[in-house]
Amino acid sequence: ATINSLFEPNESSSLTRATNLSYSPDAQNILATIFSWNTQENLLSAVYQINNNTGSKTTIVTPRSDPCLNAGYADNGNIFYSMLNQELAYYLNCQDLNNIDSEVNFQSDIYVQKPGQAPINLTNTENISEFFIDVSSDNKFVLVADTNTYDGYWCNYALNFFFKDYSYWPFDCSYYLVNTETGELTQLFEMPYTFIPAYFAPDNTSLIGTNWPLPQVGLRSFVDTNLPYTATLNLATMQMTALTN
């Protein structure tokens, strides 16, 4: 499959990236979240379903000015994604959205699209802007990061995720489990500050992610980004177990 820029050919040159890929349960399709941005810092995002055999694309979310868009399959075939309640033109950052405009309550919510059905707005939280990370293999929970300000710092999970640039610190985030039936959020308290979750473990008891050593607790500038390691985090005990050096 070829993914072209989401901008029209007559618009200024742009960069395009597929930031997240996930297989459908039958492995016949791949879900891809696509971002294009140009020199004017204008951004468009979309979600496509790509057939593995033919490369043909089906649009799940049409191109929109949305820095918080991110999608993935659940193991039952449902598609979950995070999306802004209204578009934000000329804005690349999915962070601290409630402080952008005092007259508009920008926020990102989680949506679910079941096979053959229209999307459903699963969450509607005024003070939390969910960014989709992963769906548990039992299809009961969606893992999200809250991209609003946390303890006076920025939650740059989305920027780090998209641009793979660790000048965007992926710390200072609050994480939640979203019930896939009710939309109820459960915050994951006591998560280690330097653990950045990426996936549910297959048995759903743990999260898999990356941990950065923090020589001096509380000092962001001392996080050693040269020595990350893969780890699991037990959801019941919040204890980490290193999987790599």
C-alpha positions as CSV (number, residue, x, y, z in Angstrom):
1,A,0.0,0.0,0.0
2,T,1.1,3.6,-0.6
3,I,0.1,6.3,1.8
4,N,0.2,9.7,0.2
5,S,0.2,13.0,2.0
6,L,-3.2,14.0,3.5
7,F,-2.7,17.5,2.0
8,E,-3.8,18.3,-1.6
9,P,-0.9,18.3,-4.2
10,N,-1.2,22.1,-4.7
11,E,-0.5,22.8,-1.0
12,S,2.9,23.3,0.5
13,S,5.2,20.3,0.8
14,S,4.6,18.1,3.8
15,L,5.9,15.1,5.8
16,T,3.7,12.0,6.2
17,R,4.1,9.2,8.8
18,A,2.2,6.1,9.8
19,T,2.5,6.4,13.5
20,N,0.6,3.3,14.7
21,L,-0.1,-0.1,13.2
22,S,-2.2,-2.9,14.5
23,Y,-3.5,-6.2,13.0
24,S,-7.1,-7.1,12.8
25,P,-7.9,-10.4,14.7
26,D,-8.0,-12.4,11.4
27,A,-4.7,-10.7,10.2
28,Q,-6.4,-9.7,7.0
29,N,-6.2,-6.0,7.6
30,I,-3.9,-3.5,9.3
31,L,-5.2,-0.3,11.0
32,A,-2.9,2.7,10.4
33,T,-3.0,6.1,12.0
34,I,-1.6,8.6,9.5
35,F,-0.2,12.1,10.1
36,S,0.9,14.7,7.6
37,W,2.3,18.1,8.5
38,N,3.7,20.9,6.4
39,T,6.2,23.7,6.9
40,Q,3.4,26.0,8.2
41,E,2.9,23.5,11.1
42,N,-0.5,22.7,9.8
43,L,-1.4,19.1,10.6
44,L,-3.9,16.5,9.2
45,S,-4.5,13.1,10.6
46,A,-6.6,10.1,9.4
47,V,-7.2,6.4,10.1
48,Y,-7.1,3.8,7.3
49,Q,-7.8,0.1,7.2
50,I,-5.4,-1.5,4.8
51,N,-6.0,-4.9,3.2
52,N,-3.0,-7.1,3.6
53,N,-3.6,-9.0,0.3
54,T,-4.5,-6.1,-2.0
55,G,-3.2,-3.0,-0.3
56,S,-6.6,-1.3,-0.8
57,K,-7.5,1.3,1.8
58,T,-10.8,1.9,3.6
59,T,-11.2,5.2,5.5
60,I,-12.1,4.8,9.1
61,V,-11.6,8.4,10.2
62,T,-11.4,11.0,7.3
63,P,-8.5,13.5,7.3
64,R,-9.0,16.1,10.0
65,S,-6.9,18.7,12.0
66,D,-6.5,16.5,15.0
67,P,-3.1,16.0,16.9
68,C,-4.8,13.5,19.3
69,L,-6.0,10.9,16.8
70,N,-4.7,7.4,17.4
71,A,-6.3,4.1,16.7
72,G,-6.0,0.3,17.3
73,Y,-7.9,-3.0,16.9
74,A,-9.3,-4.9,19.8
75,D,-9.0,-8.7,19.7
76,N,-12.8,-8.9,19.0
77,G,-12.5,-6.8,15.9
78,N,-13.7,-3.5,17.4
79,I,-11.7,-0.4,16.5
80,F,-10.9,2.1,19.3
81,Y,-9.5,5.6,18.7
82,S,-8.9,8.9,20.5
83,M,-10.2,12.0,18.7
84,L,-10.8,15.7,19.6
85,N,-14.3,16.8,20.1
86,Q,-13.6,19.6,17.5
87,E,-10.7,20.1,15.2
88,L,-7.6,22.3,15.9
89,A,-6.0,23.8,12.8
90,Y,-2.4,24.9,12.9
91,Y,-1.7,23.0,16.1
92,L,0.7,20.1,16.4
93,N,0.4,19.4,20.2
94,C,-1.9,17.0,21.8
95,Q,-1.3,18.4,25.3
96,D,-3.0,20.7,27.9
97,L,-5.9,21.2,25.5
98,N,-8.2,22.8,28.1
99,N,-5.9,25.9,28.3
100,I,-5.8,26.6,24.6
101,D,-8.9,28.7,24.5
102,S,-10.8,29.9,27.6
103,E,-14.1,30.0,25.6
104,V,-13.8,26.5,24.1
105,N,-13.5,23.3,26.0
106,F,-11.2,21.3,23.7
107,Q,-10.8,17.7,24.8
108,S,-10.0,14.3,23.3
109,D,-12.4,11.4,23.9
110,I,-12.3,7.6,23.1
111,Y,-14.5,6.3,20.4
112,V,-15.4,2.7,19.5
113,Q,-16.5,1.4,16.1
114,K,-17.9,-2.1,16.0
115,P,-17.9,-4.0,12.7
116,G,-20.7,-2.7,10.5
117,Q,-21.8,0.0,12.9
118,A,-21.3,3.7,13.3
119,P,-18.7,5.0,15.8
120,I,-19.8,5.5,19.4
121,N,-18.5,8.2,21.7
122,L,-17.4,6.1,24.6
123,T,-16.1,8.8,27.0
124,N,-17.1,12.4,27.6
125,T,-14.8,13.8,30.3
126,E,-14.4,17.6,30.6
127,N,-11.1,17.6,32.5
128,I,-9.4,14.6,30.9
129,S,-8.2,14.4,27.3
130,E,-7.7,10.7,26.6
131,F,-5.0,9.6,24.2
132,F,-5.4,6.0,23.0
133,I,-2.6,3.5,23.8
134,D,-3.8,-0.1,23.7
135,V,-6.8,-2.5,24.2
136,S,-6.6,-5.4,26.7
137,S,-6.7,-8.8,25.0
138,D,-9.9,-9.6,27.0
139,N,-11.5,-6.6,25.3
140,K,-12.5,-5.1,28.7
141,F,-10.2,-2.0,28.9
142,V,-8.6,0.7,26.9
143,L,-5.3,2.1,28.2
144,V,-5.1,5.9,27.8
145,A,-2.8,8.7,28.8
146,D,-4.3,12.0,29.9
147,T,-2.7,14.8,27.8
148,N,-3.7,17.6,30.0
149,T,-1.3,19.3,32.4
150,Y,-0.3,17.1,35.3
151,D,1.4,18.5,38.5
152,G,2.5,21.6,36.6
153,Y,4.3,19.8,33.8
154,W,3.3,18.8,30.2
155,C,2.2,15.3,29.3
156,N,4.1,14.8,26.1
157,Y,3.1,11.2,25.5
158,A,1.5,11.9,22.2
159,L,4.4,14.1,20.9
160,N,7.0,11.5,21.9
161,F,4.9,8.7,20.4
162,F,4.4,10.5,17.0
163,F,7.8,12.1,16.5
164,K,10.0,9.5,18.3
165,D,11.9,12.5,19.8
166,Y,12.9,12.4,23.4
167,S,13.3,16.1,23.6
168,Y,9.5,15.6,24.2
169,W,9.7,14.2,27.7
170,P,7.1,11.3,27.9
171,F,6.8,11.7,31.7
172,D,4.3,13.7,33.9
173,C,1.3,11.8,32.6
174,S,-1.7,10.4,34.3
175,Y,-2.9,7.0,33.0
176,Y,-6.4,5.5,33.0
177,L,-8.2,2.3,32.2
178,V,-11.4,2.9,30.2
179,N,-14.1,0.3,30.5
180,T,-15.0,-0.7,27.0
181,E,-18.7,-1.1,27.8
182,T,-19.5,1.8,30.1
183,G,-16.7,4.3,29.3
184,E,-15.9,4.6,33.1
185,L,-12.3,5.6,33.8
186,T,-10.1,4.1,36.5
187,Q,-6.9,6.0,37.2
188,L,-3.7,4.0,37.7
189,F,-2.3,5.6,40.8
190,E,1.2,5.0,42.0
191,M,2.6,4.2,38.6
192,P,6.4,4.8,38.6
193,Y,7.2,8.2,37.3
194,T,9.7,7.0,34.6
195,F,7.6,4.0,33.3
196,I,6.1,4.7,30.0
197,P,3.4,2.1,29.1
198,A,2.9,0.9,25.5
199,Y,0.9,-2.4,25.6
200,F,-1.1,-4.7,27.8
201,A,0.6,-8.0,28.5
202,P,-1.2,-11.0,26.9
203,D,-2.7,-12.1,30.3
204,N,-3.9,-8.5,31.1
205,T,-2.3,-8.5,34.5
206,S,0.6,-6.2,33.5
207,L,1.5,-3.4,31.2
208,I,4.6,-3.6,29.0
209,G,6.6,-0.4,28.4
210,T,9.9,1.4,28.7
211,N,11.6,2.6,31.9
212,W,14.3,5.2,32.2
213,P,16.6,5.2,35.2
214,L,16.1,8.4,37.3
215,P,19.3,9.0,39.4
216,Q,17.7,11.9,41.4
217,V,14.0,11.5,42.0
218,G,11.9,14.5,40.9
219,L,14.6,16.2,38.8
220,R,13.5,15.8,35.2
221,S,16.8,16.9,33.8
222,F,18.6,14.0,35.4
223,V,16.6,11.3,33.6
224,D,19.2,9.2,31.7
225,T,17.7,8.6,28.3
226,N,20.7,6.6,27.2
227,L,19.9,3.7,29.5
228,P,16.2,2.8,29.0
229,Y,15.1,-0.8,29.5
230,T,11.9,-2.8,28.7
231,A,9.9,-3.7,31.7
232,T,6.5,-5.0,32.8
233,L,4.3,-3.3,35.5
234,N,2.0,-5.4,37.5
235,L,-1.4,-3.6,37.6
236,A,-2.3,-5.0,41.0
237,T,1.0,-4.3,42.9
238,M,2.5,-1.5,40.6
239,Q,5.8,-3.4,40.8
240,M,8.1,-3.3,37.8
241,T,10.1,-6.3,36.5
242,A,12.9,-5.6,34.0
243,L,12.8,-7.7,30.8
244,T,16.0,-6.3,29.3
245,N,19.2,-4.7,30.4
